[in-house]
């Protein structure tokens, strides 16, 4: 799909939950890494991250966000017709986490619930999937839960978060515009090679495969991320896709209140912003305080930076841009009015 | 024609070395620089894109031996 429009779908609200535990990239590392970390923080722009406790799953964070959002919206649980979960850190490989959360959230059994396996690009895709169910009838109110438990103490990039977004059928709601794209030829740029059908877990995966410059051993069940490929992909693909959705929607940049990008790292995000000639005040960032929280980074940024502005009267237009694993990239242009935004939740 | 000295200056600024070499030339070997690592490579890709309007990728950087090899990418 290149571009598409959804009508009669209203963005009703959003809630974000992050772990209470804050990790500092400068302080929570070996003393001999300090100089290297200072250079890293200067360049990637990530100083603090949120780290879930070992027993917490993504779904625990998303559950808290969903409960808070349902309460704020005052939606009855039997009104919810669909529950879409976008994550790459499910509770189990089988069954879908959406099924577990249907029961945990005490939604009725008549609900559509399934997982979508996408990461950093996932938020616009999730809005499109749930919005399409609503636009085509049948589903009147739905929840989209997006996020990952992807942080570790050692890795300086990733941060944990779980988010909930509510969409509902509302005749006459401003149209939502989408531009969604995939290029699987680059799938090796971000991948977790072990544990799937191609290379099922076995004893061999218990052995480390390489030692990095900091003396840390890496195992086959860890995410592989080719930084140069991801940077080249992001800065090449995202700016023209943003221009494309604006052209498709017939919207000028000046007519968009905020451009919210996936929070990858400062080099990627600044290059995208500069290529699009967007003023800094229109491009909110949470990289310094929340790092890269995968698919949740858009809701994290909206909740942490725009919640108060979005809670004031009047229509606000947001361009939401996700990009990453797949490789995939997607943009969504939405108009918000009277949507609810509970305060940032911590657990 | 691209200024060599400006290119080297931009290159060193992009790499953000803790202890930048004072006498870097086109003949300087990348692996002998104080920290020619993945972070420096990312910054150099951005530098090529934003300063010179040239798209390069990790393959170009891994194939380069000297700063001069990078400079010549501007001509390709």
Contacts between the chains, C-beta under 8 A, distances in Angstrom:
chain1	res1	chain2	res2	distance
A	35	B	18	5.8
A	36	B	35	7.9
A	39	B	16	5.8
A	39	B	18	6.2
A	39	B	35	7.8
A	39	B	39	7.0
A	40	B	39	6.3
A	42	B	16	6.5
A	43	B	16	6.0
A	43	B	39	5.8
A	43	B	42	7.6
A	43	B	43	6.3
A	44	B	39	7.6
A	213	B	37	7.7
A	226	B	58	6.7
A	227	B	38	5.2
A	227	B	41	7.5
A	227	B	42	5.6
A	227	B	58	7.9
A	228	B	38	7.1
A	228	B	41	5.5
A	228	B	42	6.3
A	228	B	45	6.1
A	228	B	57	6.2
A	228	B	58	3.1
A	228	B	61	6.6
A	229	B	57	6.7
A	229	B	58	5.7
A	231	B	42	5.3
A	231	B	45	5.6
A	231	B	46	7.2
A	232	B	45	6.1
A	232	B	55	7.0
A	232	B	56	7.7
A	232	B	57	4.5
A	232	B	58	7.1
A	235	B	45	7.9
A	235	B	46	7.3
A	235	B	49	6.0
A	236	B	55	6.3
A	267	B	42	5.5
A	267	B	43	6.5
A	267	B	46	5.3
A	271	B	46	5.3
A	271	B	49	6.3
A	271	B	50	6.3
A	274	B	50	6.4
A	275	B	49	8.0
A	275	B	50	7.9
